[in-house]
Amino acid sequence: MKQDYCLEIVNITDYSGKSKNKMMRLKGRVIGQDGKTRRTIESLTSTDISVYGKTVCIIGNPFNVSLARRSIESLLAGSKHAAVYRALEKKSKDLKMEAFEQPVKE
């Protein structure tokens, strides 16, 4: 309910076509075993992710939502989970370094 947050919706059928089995498999890739993949992406990007029906919804600040969206689209396109996690961890580490290095404004 924050004013600067945005919502992105990724349609899984864009990647699965009309195949119900493929759609279920792709939903499983995004959710992960016991929700691990979804939780990992949420924690690394500070977003909230919901997988329901034929869509994946992402809520958060615009920059983090775009990171999460790229990660989810990579998973739906077939990238390995480890590669997606590695890219997210690298990006979050870079962002923390940038925030640390910025001078304090008085």
C-alpha positions in Angstrom: 0.0 0.0 0.0 3.0 2.3 -0.4 2.7 5.1 -2.9 6.0 4.4 -4.7 5.4 0.7 -5.2 4.3 -0.8 -8.5 2.8 -4.1 -9.7 4.1 -6.2 -12.6 2.2 -9.2 -14.0 3.9 -11.9 -16.0 1.7 -14.1 -18.0 3.0 -17.7 -17.9 1.1 -18.6 -21.1 3.4 -16.4 -23.1 6.1 -19.0 -22.4 4.1 -22.2 -22.2 1.6 -21.7 -25.1 -1.6 -23.7 -24.8 0.1 -26.7 -23.2 -1.3 -27.2 -19.7 1.5 -29.6 -18.7 4.1 -27.1 -19.7 2.3 -24.3 -17.8 2.3 -26.4 -14.7 6.0 -27.2 -15.1 6.9 -23.5 -15.5 4.8 -22.6 -12.5 6.8 -25.2 -10.6 10.0 -23.7 -11.7 9.0 -20.2 -10.4 7.7 -21.5 -7.1 10.5 -24.1 -6.5 10.5 -27.0 -4.1 8.4 -25.9 -1.0 8.4 -22.3 -2.3 12.2 -21.9 -2.1 12.7 -20.2 -5.5 10.0 -17.7 -4.9 11.2 -16.9 -1.4 14.8 -16.5 -2.6 13.8 -14.1 -5.3 11.6 -12.2 -2.9 14.4 -11.9 -0.3 17.1 -10.9 -2.8 14.9 -8.2 -4.5 12.8 -7.1 -1.5 9.6 -7.7 -3.4 6.4 -9.8 -2.9 5.6 -12.4 -5.5 2.4 -14.3 -6.0 1.9 -17.2 -8.4 -1.7 -17.8 -9.1 -3.5 -19.3 -12.1 -1.7 -18.3 -15.3 0.1 -15.3 -13.9 3.0 -14.3 -11.7 2.5 -11.0 -9.9 5.3 -8.9 -8.4 4.9 -6.0 -6.0 7.7 -3.7 -4.8 9.6 -0.6 -5.7 10.0 -0.2 -9.5 13.8 -1.0 -9.6 13.5 -4.2 -7.5 10.4 -5.3 -9.4 12.3 -5.0 -12.7 15.1 -7.2 -11.2 12.5 -9.8 -10.0 10.7 -9.7 -13.4 14.0 -10.4 -15.3 14.8 -13.3 -13.0 11.3 -14.8 -13.4 11.4 -14.4 -17.1 14.8 -16.1 -17.2 13.4 -19.0 -15.2 10.4 -19.3 -17.5 12.7 -19.1 -20.6 14.7 -22.1 -19.2 17.7 -20.6 -17.3 19.1 -22.7 -14.5 18.1 -21.7 -11.0 21.7 -21.4 -9.9 22.5 -18.9 -12.7 19.5 -16.8 -11.8 20.4 -16.8 -8.1 24.0 -15.9 -8.9 23.0 -12.9 -11.0 20.6 -11.6 -8.4 23.2 -12.0 -5.6 25.8 -10.2 -7.7 23.3 -7.3 -8.5 22.2 -7.0 -4.8 25.9 -6.9 -3.7 26.7 -4.2 -6.3 23.7 -2.1 -5.1 24.8 -2.4 -1.5 28.3 -1.3 -2.5 26.9 1.7 -4.4 24.8 2.7 -1.4 27.8 2.4 0.9 30.1 4.5 -1.4 27.7 7.4 -1.9 28.6 10.5 0.1 26.2 11.6 2.9 24.3 14.8 2.0 24.0 17.4 4.7 
